[in-house]
Every structure is written in C-alpha cells, then in structure tokens.
Amino acid sequence: MIGNRLEYQRMYETERKLWWYQALHGKVLNRIQKHFGGEKRTLKILDAACGTGGLLSFLNENSYSNLHGFDYSQDAIGFSNERGLNVVSGDLRNVDAFEPGETFDVIICNDALYFLTDAEIVRALSAFKDRLNPNGLIIINIHAFEAFSGTHDLAVGSSRRFRLGQFEAFSKAAGLRIDYSTYWPFALSLPILLVRQWQKYRIRNQKVNVNELDSDVGYPGDVVNTILKAVTKTESVLFGSAPFGSSLFMTMRPD
C-alpha cells in the first residue's frame, strides 16, 4: 500500500465513518479504558504506522490529548497532518529512531506488521516493549487466516495473514505476553469468506486485472453501514473472545 496514494485517499475519506474502522477504534478504546480506567490526560499514546490518523483523531475526541504517531508513507503523513495530528516519518523496522529516549503508556500498531518478516516483527515488538512505561500496554490488530485473503490483500500489499499461535511465538521471543486476544468480526465471517473465495477464484481464472485492484475500503451507504456496525457491536458484547474472523486483535504486556 505504501506509495498507493489512492488507497490512502480512500482511507482518509472513509475511516471515520466506515463500520470496520469504527469497530476497530472502539476495541482499542475499550482495552485502554479497561487497563487504565478513567486516566486520560496523562496517558502518552503512540500509534505506530498510523496511516491517515483516523484512530488518533478518534482518541483525541475521547479526551486523550498526548498523542503521537509515525508512518513510513509520506501520503499517510500528509493526510494525518491535514487532521492537525502530530505525525512524522518513521519505520517499523527502526522504531528506536522515532523520538529517541521517549517512552509511552500505550503503543498501538494496527494492520501494518504484515509488511515485515518474522524476525522483523519480533524486533518491532521488542522495540515496543523497550519504549513502554511501567504498566504500559501494547495493542495490535493484524490480518488473520489465509482463507480470508483476496483482492483487498493484493491492493494493500499484504503478502500473508496470521494466526494467534504465530503471535504467541513472536511475543514470547520479544519478552511479551498476550493477555487478551480475539478474532473478529466473527458474526460476519461466512459472508466475508464467501466474497474472498469468489475473488480468489476470479484471480486464478484471470477474470480480473491484478494490477488494477481496489481494496475493500469503501463506504457501503448509511443503511448497510449501520447494520454492519450494529452486528459487530453486538458481537463484542456477546463474545469476549471469538475463535474465528478475518482480523486478529490482541493486547500485550511485558512478560
């Protein structure tokens, strides 16, 4: 996705209202509130590989003001700066170079670690741990299960998907432990799976031009968006931790 300005444009225009982003941002906020309670003003939060800054804007609207972010894409940085956010250039492969010596209460990295090799993921997680304040929290969201790969993955440059067991190994190697995890959206798994399998069938049979694919980031209209948002919200209430879904959401702490 890096270098694909059109995808960042889509993200910038839709992430504050699209059901999927709203559900993810709600999960992040929920885990922060569960961990830290009502403490807000003093929390120092880093969004690593923050994209166009939708999550940081959401947190700011929920009274978190000590917010920092970095991204490798100049397009993402530009869109984040348009939101008035403190976002600069940075690389997940060299987290230590970002604001050297600064530490954070919360470090978030959503849907970005798939760009890295296994060894680079371990190094990034280890760097997050080293930049964490006492009682700090790491929050990760990542693409899950290869069965869900499709045109979206090709459009955003995702070469693979993950399972919880892999991140259990990564976190252990980095000196971390996973204290909460869930796959999501569980209730929408079947329709998402069917769509992605149809996409892969069309790709295999050369029914689509793989060089001109778009991601799934697009606003489906108010009615559909409201229904999908309600489904994911209900799921979060009913299932503390779901066993299947196209994304894997985790929180980590030093072991």
C-alpha positions in Angstrom: 0.0 0.0 0.0 2.9 2.3 0.6 3.2 4.5 -2.5 -0.5 4.0 -3.4 -1.9 7.4 -2.8 -5.4 6.4 -4.0 -5.7 3.8 -1.2 -4.7 6.4 1.4 -7.2 8.8 -0.1 -9.9 6.2 0.4 -8.8 5.5 3.9 -8.7 9.2 4.8 -12.2 9.8 3.4 -13.9 6.7 5.0 -12.2 5.6 8.1 -14.0 8.0 10.5 -17.4 6.6 9.3 -16.9 3.1 7.9 -18.2 0.3 10.2 -15.0 -1.7 10.2 -12.8 1.2 11.4 -15.4 2.3 13.9 -15.4 -1.3 15.3 -11.6 -1.4 15.5 -11.3 2.0 17.1 -13.9 1.0 19.6 -11.9 -2.1 20.5 -8.8 0.0 21.0 -10.6 2.5 23.3 -12.2 -0.3 25.2 -8.9 -2.0 26.0 -7.3 1.3 27.0 -10.2 2.1 29.3 -10.2 -1.4 30.9 -6.5 -1.2 31.5 -6.1 2.4 32.8 -9.6 3.2 34.0 -10.6 6.9 33.8 -7.0 8.1 33.5 -6.8 10.2 30.3 -4.9 13.4 30.2 -1.6 11.9 31.4 -1.6 8.9 29.1 1.0 9.1 26.4 -0.1 7.2 23.3 1.9 6.2 20.2 0.2 4.9 17.0 3.0 3.2 15.1 2.3 3.1 11.4 -0.8 5.2 12.0 -2.0 5.6 8.4 -4.0 8.7 7.8 -4.6 9.3 11.5 -8.2 8.2 12.0 -7.5 6.4 15.2 -5.6 9.3 16.7 -8.4 11.6 15.8 -10.9 9.2 17.5 -8.8 9.1 20.6 -8.5 12.8 20.7 -12.3 13.2 20.5 -12.4 10.8 23.5 -10.3 13.2 25.7 -6.8 11.7 25.0 -4.6 14.5 24.1 -1.0 13.3 24.5 -0.9 11.6 21.1 2.0 10.7 18.8 2.2 8.9 15.5 4.6 7.9 12.7 4.2 6.3 9.3 6.6 5.3 6.5 4.3 6.7 3.8 4.6 10.4 3.0 1.0 10.3 1.7 -0.2 8.9 5.1 1.8 11.6 7.0 0.3 14.3 4.8 -3.3 13.2 5.4 -2.6 12.9 9.1 -1.1 16.4 9.2 -4.3 17.7 7.5 -6.2 16.4 10.6 -3.8 18.5 12.7 -2.1 15.5 14.2 1.4 15.1 15.5 2.6 12.5 12.9 6.0 12.3 11.4 8.1 9.9 9.3 9.0 6.6 10.9 9.8 2.9 10.1 8.6 -0.2 12.0 12.0 -1.7 11.1 13.7 1.0 13.1 11.4 2.0 16.0 14.3 3.2 18.0 14.9 6.1 15.6 11.5 7.6 16.4 11.7 10.2 19.2 14.8 8.5 20.8 14.5 8.2 24.6 10.8 8.9 24.7 8.5 6.2 26.3 4.8 5.7 26.1 1.9 4.3 28.1 0.2 2.8 25.1 1.7 1.7 21.8 -0.7 0.7 19.0 0.1 -0.9 15.7 -2.9 -1.8 13.5 -2.7 -3.7 10.3 0.9 -2.9 9.4 3.2 -5.7 10.8 2.3 -7.9 7.8 4.9 -5.9 5.8 7.7 -7.3 7.9 9.4 -10.7 8.1 9.1 -12.9 11.2 12.4 -11.6 12.6 11.5 -8.0 11.9 8.1 -8.5 13.7 10.0 -9.8 16.7 12.4 -6.8 16.6 9.5 -4.4 16.3 7.6 -5.9 19.2 10.8 -5.9 21.3 11.3 -2.2 20.5 7.7 -1.5 21.5 8.4 -3.2 24.8 11.6 -1.2 25.4 9.6 2.1 24.7 6.8 1.2 27.1 6.3 2.9 30.5 5.7 0.7 33.6 2.2 -0.8 33.4 2.1 0.1 29.7 0.0 -1.7 27.1 0.7 -2.7 23.5 -2.3 -3.1 21.1 -2.0 -5.0 17.8 -4.5 -5.7 15.0 -3.5 -7.9 12.1 -5.0 -9.7 9.1 -6.0 -13.3 10.1 -6.4 -16.7 8.3 -5.2 -17.2 4.8 -8.7 -18.3 3.8 -9.7 -14.6 4.0 -7.1 -13.4 1.5 -8.5 -11.8 -1.6 -8.3 -8.7 -3.8 -8.0 -6.5 -0.7 -4.7 -8.1 0.2 -3.3 -7.6 -3.2 -4.4 -3.9 -3.3 -2.8 -3.0 0.1 0.3 -5.1 -0.5 -0.4 -7.8 2.1 1.5 -10.9 1.4 0.3 -13.1 4.3 -2.1 -13.5 7.1 -1.6 -14.7 10.6 -2.9 -16.9 13.4 -2.8 -16.4 17.1 -0.1 -19.1 17.6 2.3 -17.2 15.4 2.0 -14.1 17.6 2.2 -16.1 20.7 5.7 -17.1 19.5 6.6 -13.6 18.3 5.5 -12.1 21.6 7.4 -14.7 23.7 10.6 -14.1 21.6 10.2 -10.3 22.3 9.7 -10.7 26.0 6.0 -10.1 25.9 2.8 -12.0 26.8 -0.6 -11.7 25.1 -3.1 -11.0 27.8 -6.1 -10.6 25.6 -7.0 -11.8 22.0 -9.9 -12.2 19.8 -10.6 -12.9 16.1 -13.2 -10.6 14.6 -15.7 -10.0 13.0 -16.9 -13.5 14.0 -20.6 -12.9 13.0 -19.6 -11.7 9.5 -17.0 -14.4 8.9 -19.1 -16.5 6.5 -20.1 -13.7 4.1 -16.6 -12.3 4.2 -15.2 -15.7 3.5 -17.5 -16.3 0.6 -16.7 -13.0 -1.0 -12.9 -13.5 -0.6 -13.1 -17.0 -2.1 -15.0 -15.7 -5.1 -12.4 -13.0 -5.5 -9.6 -15.6 -5.5 -11.5 -17.8 -8.0 -11.7 -14.8 -10.3 -8.0 -14.0 -9.8 -7.0 -17.6 -10.6 -9.0 -17.6 -13.7 -7.7 -14.3 -14.8 -11.1 -12.6 -14.7 -9.7 -9.5 -13.1 -6.6 -7.4 -13.7 -4.4 -7.9 -10.6 -2.6 -4.7 -11.4 -5.7 -2.6 -11.1 -7.3 -3.9 -8.0 -9.0 -1.8 -5.3 -9.1 -2.6 -1.6 -12.4 -3.2 0.4 -12.1 0.3 1.9 -15.3 1.9 0.6 -18.4 3.3 2.2 -21.4 1.0 1.6 -24.1 3.5 2.3 -25.8 4.6 5.5 -28.2 1.6 5.9 -25.7 -1.2 5.2 -23.0 0.6 7.3 -25.4 0.9 10.3 -26.4 -2.7 10.1 -22.8 -3.9 9.9 -21.8 -1.6 12.7 -24.6 -3.0 14.9 -23.6 -6.6 14.2 -20.0 -6.0 15.2 -21.1 -4.1 18.3 -23.4 -6.8 19.4 -20.7 -9.4 18.8 -18.3 -7.5 21.0 -20.9 -7.6 23.8 -21.8 -11.3 23.4 -18.3 -12.7 22.7 -15.4 -11.8 25.0 -13.1 -13.7 22.6 -14.2 -15.1 19.3 -12.5 -18.2 17.6 -12.6 -17.0 14.0 -12.6 -13.9 11.9 -10.7 -12.0 9.2 -8.7 -10.0 11.8 -6.8 -10.8 15.0 -6.9 -8.2 17.8 -4.5 -8.5 20.7 -3.1 -6.7 23.7 0.4 -7.4 25.1 2.4 -6.6 28.2 6.0 -7.3 29.2 6.4 -10.8 30.4 
